[in-house]
Amino acid sequence: MFVKICGLSTAETVAAAVDAGADAVGFVLTRSPRQVTPDTARRLAAAVPPHVLTVAVVAGADVATVRELVRDTGLQALQLHGDYSRADFAAVADLGLTLVRATSYQAPDLRIGAYGEDLLLVDATEPGSGGAWDYALLRGRGLGEGWILAGGLSVDTVADAITQSGAGGVDVSSGVESARGVKSEDLIRDFIAAVRKAG
Ligand SMILES: O=C(O)c1ccccc1N[C@@H]1O[C@H](COP(=O)(O)O)[C@@H](O)[C@H]1O
């Protein structure tokens, strides 16, 4: 089971996620209570071992801005939330990053690779809001191998969410915070332990 901890902004919480066994860590480069600058993302990611995927998270910016944001960060993956077309994905393919298409569970084209992406992240309608949804809606929908579930997951709900949805990975932001935008090292550890137990 693939686990991504998103919205990290301090060296301590990045270390907690890595030490607890996260497969990926996300840095939000777009308007959010968790927003970090590209410089901060680069500094934080430099301390992450290469086996942990470092992900730039961007929502709604045009392709030129996306390219500018990730330039020089050294991050390994790009997670795009919003109304991006197949042409937009093609226009960032040359960056050589692992491409993550983040989309709502209500959107069409729920299949890995439909836009040339490497990973499909299926989220609530409002990314980063902590809003949960009916994860069972996606069970048996044939999304492809290893799609990632997101939206309102927490230590208490993640095991059931995995069972209900059949997802091969999970992503969390709000559910590992002590206050909006403030990550908790204990919750990060507890969340990853809950996923490992379930998976
Ligand atoms: O975390 C954010 O603030 C954020 C902002 C803009 C786009 C995506 C964001 N995070 C992603 O949102 C989902 C679920 O978050 P939550 O657990 O419901 O808070 C996840 O994919 C994050 O990567």
The ligand as an ORCA input file, in Angstrom:
! r2SCAN-3c Opt
* xyz 0 1
  O      -3.441     20.121      1.001
  C      -3.773     21.155      0.399
  O      -3.903     22.230      0.986
  C      -4.058     21.113     -1.065
  C      -4.250     22.305     -1.728
  C      -4.500     22.303     -3.076
  C      -4.565     21.120     -3.769
  C      -4.387     19.928     -3.100
  C      -4.134     19.900     -1.754
  N      -3.937     18.715     -1.071
  C      -4.377     17.473     -1.560
  O      -5.745     17.299     -1.219
  C      -6.019     15.933     -1.061
  C      -6.809     15.584      0.173
  O      -6.561     16.370      1.234
  P      -7.293     16.144      2.649
  O      -6.628     14.947      3.279
  O      -8.742     15.923      2.402
  O      -7.018     17.402      3.376
  C      -4.701     15.226     -1.121
  O      -4.588     14.719     -2.427
  C      -3.681     16.288     -0.957
  O      -2.545     15.932     -1.715
*
